[in-house]
Amino acid sequence: ALRQQQPNGWFACNCLVRSDAPLTHTIGYTLQGLLELGVLAGRDDFVSAVRKTADAIIPRIHPSGYLPGMFYADWEPARFSSCLTGSAQVAIVCYRLGELTRDNRYRDAADRLVDHLKAVQDVETPIVEAHGALPGSFPLFGEYMRGGYPNWATKYLLDALLLQDRAGAAPR
C-alpha cells in the first residue's frame, strides 16, 4: 500500500469502483488500516504516510465540517455530495492522529467533521428504523448509497463520537 502513495499523499488504486475518483469511504479504509497497523507494529513510516494524506485532506474540509465525497488524484473534488461514511472514517483517523501526535489540527478537523455528521444525522424521522441513522450521502440523494441509510455509516459515526468523547471535546 505504501508503494501506491504519491508525493501529495494520494493513494492510487484505493477504490472498489472508480480508480480515478475514489470515495472518501475507501480513502478512509486505507488510512484506518495503515494507521492502526502502523501503531500496532511500531511502523512510523505507516503513521507518516497517513499523516501526509490527512494533511492533504484537512484543507478540503469546509469550516462547517462538510467534506466532498469523492476526490481526484490532485485532491480536487470529483463530486459535490458528501459520503458521510467517509467523513466519519476521516474523523476517526484525525482523532487518532491527534492522540498520537498531540497536534491539535487533527482534533480540530475531526471535531468539524463530527459536528457536521451530528447535524445531518436523522433524529426527527417518523420512521422508527431510521431514527438516529446517518444517511449514506449528504444530501440524501447524493452519490453514495443514494437515498439509503447504511448501518456502517452510523457505526463509524458512533466510533467517531467515542473518540471525540475520549478526546474530551466539548459538545457544540
Backbone hydrogen bonds, N-H to C=O, Kabsch-Sander energy under -0.5 kcal/mol:
donor,donor_aa,acceptor,acceptor_aa,energy
4,Q,1,A,-1.5
5,Q,2,L,-1.3
6,Q,10,W,-3.6
9,G,6,Q,-2.2
12,A,4,Q,-2.2
12,A,10,W,-0.6
19,S,17,V,-0.6
24,T,69,G,-2.3
27,I,23,L,-2.0
28,G,24,T,-2.8
29,Y,25,H,-1.9
30,T,26,T,-2.0
31,L,27,I,-2.4
32,Q,28,G,-3.1
33,G,29,Y,-2.5
34,L,30,T,-2.3
35,L,31,L,-2.6
36,E,32,Q,-2.5
37,L,33,G,-2.2
38,G,34,L,-2.6
39,V,35,L,-2.5
40,L,36,E,-2.6
41,A,37,L,-2.7
42,G,38,G,-0.7
42,G,39,V,-0.6
43,R,38,G,-2.5
44,D,42,G,-1.0
46,F,43,R,-0.8
47,V,43,R,-1.5
48,S,44,D,-2.8
49,A,45,D,-1.8
50,V,46,F,-2.0
51,R,47,V,-2.4
52,K,48,S,-2.2
53,T,49,A,-1.7
54,A,50,V,-3.0
55,D,51,R,-2.9
56,A,52,K,-0.9
56,A,53,T,-0.7
57,I,53,T,-1.8
58,I,54,A,-2.8
60,R,57,I,-2.4
61,I,58,I,-1.7
62,H,60,R,-0.7
62,H,66,Y,-2.7
65,G,62,H,-2.6
69,G,81,S,-2.8
71,F,22,P,-1.5
72,Y,76,E,-2.7
75,W,72,Y,-2.3
78,A,70,M,-2.8
79,R,70,M,-0.9
82,S,138,F,-3.2
84,L,82,S,-0.9
84,L,136,G,-1.7
85,T,136,G,-0.7
87,S,83,C,-2.1
88,A,84,L,-2.2
89,Q,85,T,-2.2
90,V,86,G,-2.7
91,A,87,S,-2.2
92,I,88,A,-2.2
93,V,89,Q,-2.4
94,C,90,V,-2.6
95,Y,91,A,-2.8
96,R,92,I,-2.4
97,L,93,V,-2.7
98,G,94,C,-2.5
99,E,95,Y,-2.2
100,L,96,R,-2.4
101,T,97,L,-2.8
102,R,98,G,-2.1
104,N,102,R,-0.7
106,Y,103,D,-1.3
107,R,103,D,-0.8
108,D,104,N,-2.8
109,A,105,R,-2.1
110,A,106,Y,-2.5
111,D,107,R,-2.9
112,R,108,D,-2.1
113,L,109,A,-2.3
114,V,110,A,-2.8
115,D,111,D,-2.6
116,H,112,R,-2.0
117,L,113,L,-2.3
118,K,114,V,-2.6
119,A,115,D,-1.8
120,V,116,H,-1.5
121,Q,117,L,-1.1
122,D,133,A,-2.8
123,V,121,Q,-1.1
128,V,126,P,-0.9
130,A,127,I,-1.6
131,H,127,I,-0.8
131,H,128,V,-0.9
132,G,122,D,-4.0
133,A,122,D,-0.6
133,A,130,A,-2.3
136,G,148,G,-2.4
138,F,82,S,-1.8
142,G,139,P,-2.0
145,M,143,E,-0.5
147,G,140,L,-3.1
148,G,145,M,-3.0
153,A,150,P,-1.2
154,T,150,P,-1.1
155,K,151,N,-1.9
156,Y,152,W,-2.4
157,L,153,A,-2.0
158,L,154,T,-2.5
159,D,155,K,-2.2
160,A,156,Y,-2.4
161,L,157,L,-2.7
162,L,158,L,-2.3
163,L,159,D,-1.9
164,Q,160,A,-2.6
165,D,161,L,-2.5
166,R,162,L,-2.4
167,A,163,L,-2.1
168,G,164,Q,-0.6
168,G,165,D,-1.0
169,A,164,Q,-2.1
